[in-house]
Amino acid sequence: MTTPVEKPIDAEIAPTAADSRPYWRYALALAVTGVLCGVLLGGLSAWFLGSVALAGLTTAAFAFNFHTPGALVRLFAIGRTVARYGERLAGHKAALTDQVARRAAIFRAMASAPATRAASWQFGDQARLTDYLDDVEDIDYARLRVDLPAAMIGLGLLGGAIATLIVAPWGVLPPAALLAFLALFARKARRAIAATHERARADRSDGASRLGAALAAVVPLRAERAWERSCVAALARFNEADSRVLAIRRMQAACDAAAVLIGPVAALSTLGAAWLQGARGEAFLTPVFLAFAWLALGELTQNASRLLVADVRRAAALRSAAAWTPPDAQPAARPMRRVRRLDSGSLQRRAPDGRPIGRALPLTLKTGSPLILTGPSGAGKTSLLKQIAGWTSEDVFVSDEGPVSAAERRGMAMYCPHDAAVLADTVRANLFAASREDSELRDALAAVELADRIAEAGGLDAWITQDMLSLGEAQRLNLARAWLSDKPLILLDEPTEHLDAAQGRRIIARLLARLSDRMVALSSHRAIDAPGAAVTPL
């Protein structure tokens, strides 16, 4: 019997890349409009002033139309301002939309990664998680900080070069030579910035690790008189990272100092070439228009080094985020099967980090006969349950319908850890059974002797957090999740932990009766009386 694979909730609510495309188009159109308005504003202002100067106080001055050029100057000034603000609004909207989609995708990849599955409910340490969130921002905002400005610079320079070729062809040579030099300089600077950024990133990460380790061991370090030395070593790494950032700032200053010359050099070469071609009087107004347009285009190249740094950060972020991409070779899980028996053969037990634990064990899980794993703390009971679930190894079990891979077991297993996680949400959401009727949810709470406590809190729609429930109450809520689960393989890690002996026996008896048609494996320090159970000591 098979059940259809449910579509993840996040696939329904997370935006896709297509959602941001209209905003990127708006941002591009507004950016082009802003550049055109800036170019026309600079050129028209110079043309207007030049025309007035040529008219002087002659009768031509009275015939000169002051109103139309003046109105156009105001129009282009307003247009440039509106386009720039509009471009920022549309661009940030697009970048934020992409960021939400990418964060959802990375979290899904992190949740499916073997290292994360081995950490049970956790995504790993918070420092690494923070790094990944920063990387996502660097990836998505790079389009706003690199791609869009670079496109505007390229279009502006291309348009200016074409116009200069038409008006004063020889005026193209000096800015073309300067641009060739800047391209070579920028290429070399980018390599240096990338190398320095990687070292700064490594220094900062190492410093954070050292400082975190020192803070976690304050008492023993003080007892050994090593506290100050440990802190100084950690902070020294931060100082080294800051020194590298300062070196990047100096490289940026050199890039900007060279890039800012494009506008003036192009403007002067255009005027000089036109003058040498014999342009005088009114004929000189067009080169003046173009020269001041070049000065406006030169504004695009200001702070050009930011593009280099943002591109370097994007490349580093892509490399880092790629570590959480699920491998293509990982087989896709087949639809969940309702198998009634699983045999492991001679199973070599392994810790979450892959190292072997103890001797190999033959395990058999079958419906109606719970598998009880017993042993002291540290014997590897929790690790073995995760291994059965397919979280920490790729062992293949054999069922009555053929082999069952680790990927398939991950889809068919419901694992209840001994330290239950309580979400800051409603009781209903915490039961992880959105398709169940309210009566079924209340029956599950009653079976684990939690109905009265939940009723006092406000019922199924009451808001609860981890701190609101005792350890025993959180554990019983966890067992209610197992009660409501429809998975064929139920794994219970220390299900009677934090419960008194009598209550634990009552709840486990009800739960095992409920799950008599499933394969159940549980670990326990205590002896559990379960009819037909198979006990395996570790």
C-alpha positions in Angstrom: 0.0 0.0 0.0 1.4 3.4 -0.9 0.4 6.9 0.2 1.0 10.0 -1.9 4.0 12.2 -1.0 2.6 15.5 0.4 3.8 18.7 -1.1 5.9 20.6 1.5 4.1 23.6 3.0 7.1 25.9 2.2 6.8 25.0 -1.5 3.4 26.6 -1.5 4.2 29.8 0.4 7.9 30.5 -0.6 8.2 32.8 -3.6 10.0 31.6 -6.7 12.4 33.5 -8.9 9.6 34.3 -11.3 8.0 36.5 -8.6 10.9 39.0 -8.7 11.2 39.3 -12.5 8.6 42.1 -12.9 10.4 44.1 -10.2 13.8 43.6 -11.8 12.3 44.8 -15.1 10.9 47.9 -13.4 14.2 48.6 -11.7 16.1 48.2 -15.0 13.7 50.5 -16.8 13.9 53.2 -14.1 17.7 52.9 -13.9 17.9 53.5 -17.7 15.5 56.4 -17.3 17.6 57.9 -14.5 20.8 57.7 -16.6 19.1 59.3 -19.6 17.7 62.1 -17.5 21.1 62.7 -15.9 22.9 62.8 -19.2 20.3 65.0 -20.9 20.2 67.3 -17.8 24.0 67.8 -17.9 24.2 68.3 -21.6 21.1 70.5 -21.9 22.3 72.7 -19.1 25.6 73.4 -20.8 24.0 73.8 -24.2 21.5 76.3 -22.6 24.2 78.4 -20.9 26.4 78.3 -24.1 23.5 79.4 -26.2 22.7 82.3 -23.9 26.4 83.3 -23.9 26.5 83.3 -27.7 23.3 85.3 -28.0 24.8 88.0 -25.7 22.9 91.3 -25.7 22.2 91.3 -29.4 18.8 91.1 -30.9 19.2 87.3 -31.1 18.9 87.3 -27.3 15.3 88.6 -27.5 14.4 86.0 -30.0 16.0 83.2 -27.9 13.4 80.8 -26.3 14.3 80.6 -22.7 11.2 78.8 -21.6 11.5 75.5 -23.4 15.1 74.7 -22.4 14.4 75.8 -18.9 11.3 73.6 -18.6 13.3 70.7 -20.0 16.1 71.2 -17.4 13.5 71.1 -14.6 11.8 68.1 -16.2 15.1 66.1 -16.5 16.1 67.0 -12.9 12.7 65.8 -11.5 12.8 62.7 -13.8 16.3 61.8 -12.6 15.3 62.1 -8.9 12.1 60.1 -9.4 13.8 57.4 -11.4 16.6 57.0 -8.9 14.1 56.6 -5.9 11.9 54.4 -8.0 14.8 52.2 -9.0 15.8 51.7 -5.4 12.3 50.8 -4.3 11.8 48.3 -7.2 15.3 46.9 -6.9 15.1 46.3 -3.1 11.7 44.7 -3.5 13.1 42.4 -6.1 16.2 41.6 -4.0 14.1 40.9 -0.9 11.8 38.6 -2.9 14.8 36.7 -4.2 16.3 36.5 -0.7 13.1 35.0 0.8 13.0 32.4 -1.9 16.7 31.5 -1.5 16.6 31.4 2.2 13.7 28.9 2.0 15.7 26.9 -0.5 18.8 26.8 1.6 16.9 25.8 4.7 15.4 22.9 2.8 18.9 21.9 1.6 20.2 22.2 5.1 17.4 20.1 6.5 18.2 17.4 3.9 22.0 17.4 4.4 23.5 14.4 6.2 25.3 16.6 8.8 22.1 18.3 9.7 20.1 15.1 9.9 22.6 13.8 12.4 22.1 16.8 14.6 18.4 15.9 15.0 16.3 19.0 15.6 19.2 21.4 15.2 20.5 23.0 12.0 24.0 23.1 13.4 25.7 25.8 15.5 24.3 29.3 15.4 27.6 30.9 14.1 27.4 28.8 11.0 23.7 29.5 10.5 24.4 33.2 10.8 27.1 32.9 8.2 24.8 31.3 5.8 22.1 34.0 6.3 24.8 36.6 5.6 25.8 34.7 2.5 22.2 34.6 1.2 22.1 38.4 1.5 25.4 38.8 -0.4 24.1 36.5 -3.2 20.8 38.2 -3.7 21.8 41.8 -3.2 24.7 41.4 -5.6 22.3 41.8 -8.5 21.3 45.1 -7.0 24.8 46.2 -6.2 26.7 44.7 -9.1 24.6 43.5 -12.0 22.3 46.5 -12.3 25.0 49.2 -11.8 27.4 47.4 -14.2 24.7 47.2 -16.8 24.1 51.0 -16.5 27.8 51.8 -16.7 28.2 49.6 -19.8 25.1 51.1 -21.5 26.2 54.7 -20.6 29.8 54.2 -21.9 28.6 52.6 -25.1 26.1 55.4 -25.8 28.7 58.1 -25.0 31.3 56.4 -27.3 28.8 56.1 -30.2 27.8 59.8 -29.8 31.5 60.9 -29.6 32.3 58.9 -32.8 29.6 60.8 -34.6 30.5 64.3 -33.2 34.2 64.1 -32.7 35.7 60.7 -33.7 39.2 61.4 -32.5 37.8 62.2 -29.0 37.2 58.5 -28.4 40.9 57.6 -28.2 41.8 59.0 -24.8 38.8 57.6 -22.9 39.2 54.3 -24.7 42.8 54.0 -23.6 41.9 55.0 -20.1 39.1 52.3 -20.0 41.5 49.6 -21.2 43.9 50.6 -18.5 41.1 50.6 -15.9 39.9 47.1 -17.0 43.4 45.7 -16.5 43.7 47.5 -13.2 40.3 46.3 -12.0 41.1 42.7 -12.9 44.2 42.7 -10.9 42.6 44.6 -8.0 39.7 42.0 -7.9 42.1 39.1 -7.6 43.9 40.9 -4.7 40.6 41.9 -3.1 39.3 38.3 -3.4 42.4 36.8 -1.8 42.3 39.4 1.0 38.6 38.9 1.6 39.0 35.1 1.9 41.8 35.6 4.5 39.7 38.1 6.4 36.7 35.8 6.4 38.8 32.9 7.7 40.4 35.1 10.4 37.0 36.3 11.6 35.6 32.8 11.7 38.6 31.5 13.6 38.4 34.4 16.0 34.7 33.7 16.7 35.4 30.0 17.3 38.3 30.8 19.7 36.3 33.4 21.5 33.2 31.1 21.8 35.4 28.3 23.1 37.0 30.6 25.7 33.6 31.9 26.9 32.3 28.4 27.2 35.2 27.5 29.5 35.6 30.6 31.7 36.0 28.8 35.0 38.6 26.2 34.0 40.6 28.8 32.0 40.6 31.1 34.9 41.7 28.3 37.2 44.6 27.5 34.8 45.4 31.3 34.5 44.8 31.0 30.7 41.7 33.1 30.4 43.5 36.3 29.3 45.8 34.5 26.9 42.9 32.7 25.3 40.9 36.0 24.9 43.9 37.8 23.5 44.6 35.1 20.9 40.9 35.2 19.8 40.8 39.0 19.6 44.1 39.0 17.7 42.4 37.1 14.9 39.7 39.8 14.8 42.4 42.5 14.6 44.0 40.6 11.7 40.6 40.5 9.9 40.2 44.2 10.4 43.7 44.9 9.1 42.8 43.0 5.9 39.5 44.9 5.6 41.6 48.1 5.8 43.8 46.8 3.0 40.7 46.2 0.9 39.5 49.8 1.6 42.9 51.1 0.3 42.6 49.1 -2.9 39.1 50.5 -3.3 40.4 54.0 -2.9 42.9 53.4 -5.7 40.3 52.0 -8.0 37.9 54.9 -7.4 40.7 57.5 -7.9 41.3 56.0 -11.4 37.7 55.4 -12.3 36.7 59.0 -11.5 38.9 60.3 -14.3 36.7 58.8 -17.1 34.2 61.6 -17.2 36.7 64.6 -17.2 39.0 62.8 -19.7 36.2 62.0 -22.1 34.8 65.5 -21.8 38.1 67.3 -22.4 39.0 65.0 -25.3 35.6 65.5 -26.9 36.0 69.3 -26.7 39.6 69.2 -27.9 38.8 67.0 -30.9 35.9 69.1 -31.9 38.0 72.3 -31.6 40.7 70.8 -33.7 38.1 69.8 -36.3 37.2 73.5 -36.6 34.0 73.6 -34.6 33.3 77.3 -33.6 30.4 79.3 -32.4 27.1 77.6 -32.7 28.8 74.5 -34.1 30.6 74.1 -30.8 27.4 73.8 -28.8 26.9 70.1 -29.8 30.4 69.1 -28.5 29.7 71.1 -25.4 26.4 69.2 -24.9 28.3 65.9 -25.3 31.1 66.9 -23.1 28.8 67.7 -20.2 26.9 64.5 -20.9 30.2 62.7 -20.4 30.6 64.4 -17.0 27.2 63.1 -16.1 28.1 59.6 -17.2 31.3 59.9 -15.1 29.0 59.9 -12.0 28.1 56.3 -12.8 31.8 55.3 -12.3 32.1 56.9 -8.8 32.5 54.2 -6.1 33.1 51.6 -8.9 35.2 49.7 -6.4 32.0 48.7 -4.6 31.0 46.6 -7.6 34.3 44.7 -7.3 33.8 44.1 -3.5 30.2 43.1 -3.9 31.1 40.7 -6.7 33.9 39.2 -4.6 31.5 38.7 -1.7 28.9 37.1 -4.0 31.5 34.6 -5.3 32.6 33.7 -1.7 28.9 33.4 -0.6 28.1 31.1 -3.5 31.0 28.8 -2.7 29.9 28.7 1.0 26.2 28.1 0.2 27.0 25.4 -2.3 28.2 23.2 0.7 24.6 22.8 1.7 23.2 21.9 -1.7 22.0 18.3 -1.7 24.2 16.0 -3.8 22.8 15.1 -7.2 23.8 11.5 -6.7 21.6 11.1 -3.7 18.6 8.9 -4.8 15.2 10.4 -4.5 13.0 8.7 -1.9 10.3 6.5 -3.3 6.7 6.8 -2.1 6.3 5.5 1.5 5.6 1.8 1.7 3.6 0.1 4.4 6.1 -2.7 5.0 5.5 -5.0 8.0 9.0 -6.2 8.6 12.6 -4.9 8.4 15.8 -6.9 8.9 19.1 -5.2 9.2 21.4 -8.2 8.8 24.6 -7.7 10.7 24.4 -3.9 11.3 27.5 -2.1 12.3 26.4 0.6 14.7 27.8 4.1 14.0 27.9 7.5 15.7 26.5 10.6 14.0 30.1 11.4 12.9 30.4 8.0 11.1 32.7 6.3 13.6 31.8 2.7 14.5 30.3 1.9 17.9 30.6 -1.4 19.6 29.8 -4.7 17.9 27.6 -5.4 14.9 24.0 -6.3 15.7 21.3 -8.2 13.8 18.0 -6.2 14.2 14.5 -7.2 13.3 11.6 -4.8 13.4 8.1 -6.2 12.7 4.5 -5.1 13.4 3.0 -6.2 16.7 6.5 -6.9 18.2 8.2 -3.8 19.6 12.0 -3.7 19.6 13.3 -2.5 22.9 16.9 -1.3 23.1 18.3 -1.3 26.6 21.6 -0.1 28.1 23.3 2.6 30.1 23.8 6.1 29.0 26.5 6.3 26.3 25.8 2.8 25.0 24.6 4.3 21.7 20.8 3.8 21.9 20.0 7.2 20.4 22.6 6.8 17.7 21.2 3.4 16.8 17.6 4.8 16.5 18.9 7.5 14.2 20.8 4.9 12.1 17.6 2.9 11.8 15.8 6.0 10.7 18.4 6.4 7.9 19.8 9.7 9.3 23.4 8.8 10.0 24.4 6.1 7.5 23.3 4.6 4.2 22.6 1.0 5.5 20.1 -1.0 3.5 17.5 -3.0 5.4 15.5 -5.9 3.9 11.7 -6.0 4.0 9.1 -8.4 2.9 8.8 -6.3 -0.3 12.5 -6.0 -1.0 15.4 -3.7 0.1 14.7 -0.5 1.9 17.3 2.2 1.5 18.2 4.8 4.1 16.5 7.5 1.9 13.3 5.6 2.0 13.4 4.9 5.7 13.8 8.6 6.3 10.4 9.1 4.6 8.7 6.2 6.5 10.1 6.9 10.0 8.7 9.1 12.8 11.4 9.8 15.3 10.6 11.1 18.8 13.8 12.4 20.6 14.0 12.1 24.3 14.2 15.9 24.7 11.1 17.1 22.9 11.1 20.3 21.0 8.2 22.6 21.7 7.6 25.3 19.0 6.4 28.8 20.0 3.0 28.1 18.4 -0.4 26.7 19.2 -1.0 23.3 20.7 -2.6 22.3 17.4 0.5 23.2 15.4 2.8 21.4 17.9 1.0 18.1 17.4 2.2 18.0 13.7 -1.1 16.6 12.5 -2.8 19.3 10.5 -5.1 16.8 8.7 -6.5 15.3 11.9 -9.9 16.2 13.4 -10.1 18.1 16.7 -11.6 15.0 18.3 -8.5 12.9 17.3 -6.2 15.5 18.7 -8.0 15.6 22.0 -8.0 11.7 22.1 -4.2 11.8 21.7 -3.8 14.3 24.5 -6.0 12.2 26.7 -4.1 9.1 25.9 -0.8 10.7 27.1 -2.6 12.3 30.2 -2.1 15.8 29.0 -5.7 16.8 28.2 -6.4 18.6 31.4 -3.2 20.6 31.3 -4.0 21.7 27.7 -7.5 22.6 28.6 -6.3 24.8 31.4 -3.9 26.5 29.0 -6.8 27.4 26.6 -7.3 24.3 24.5 -5.9 23.3 21.1 -5.5 26.9 20.0 -3.6 28.0 23.1 -0.2 29.4 22.5 2.6 27.5 24.1 6.4 27.7 24.3 9.2 25.5 25.5 9.4 27.3 28.8 5.6 27.0 29.5 5.8 23.2 29.8 7.7 21.0 32.2 10.0 18.3 30.9 7.4 15.7 31.6 4.6 17.7 29.8 6.9 18.3 26.8 7.7 14.6 26.7 4.0 13.6 26.8 3.3 16.1 24.0 6.0 14.4 22.0 4.3 11.0 22.6 1.0 12.5 21.4 2.7 13.3 18.1 3.7 9.6 17.8 0.1 8.7 18.7 -1.2 10.8 15.8 1.5 9.8 13.3 0.6 7.7 10.3 4.2 6.6 9.5 4.8 2.8 9.4 8.0 3.1 11.5 7.9 4.7 14.9 11.1 5.3 16.8 10.9 6.4 20.5 14.0 7.6 22.3 13.6 7.2 26.1 9.8 7.7 25.9 9.4 7.4 29.7 12.1 10.0 30.4 10.9 12.7 32.9 7.8 10.6 33.7 7.2 8.7 36.9 7.3 4.9 36.7 3.5 4.3 37.0 2.5 7.1 34.5 5.2 5.9 32.1 3.9 2.3 32.2 0.3 3.5 31.6 1.1 5.8 28.6 3.5 3.3 26.9 0.9 0.5 27.2 -1.7 2.7 25.5 0.7 3.9 22.8 2.0 0.4 22.0 -1.6 -0.8 21.7 -2.4 2.1 19.4 0.7 1.3 17.3 0.2 -2.5 17.1 0.0 -2.4 13.3 3.3 -0.5 13.0 6.9 -1.3 13.5 8.1 0.3 16.7 11.6 0.6 18.2 12.2 2.3 21.5 15.1 2.8 23.9 14.9 2.8 27.6 16.9 2.7 30.8 13.9 1.1 32.6 12.4 -2.3 32.0 9.3 -2.0 29.9 6.6 -4.6 30.0 5.3 -5.0 26.4 3.6 -8.2 25.2 5.6 -9.8 22.3 8.5 -7.3 22.6 12.0 -8.2 21.5 14.7 -6.9 23.9 18.1 -6.1 22.6 20.8 -5.0 25.2 23.5 -2.7 24.0 
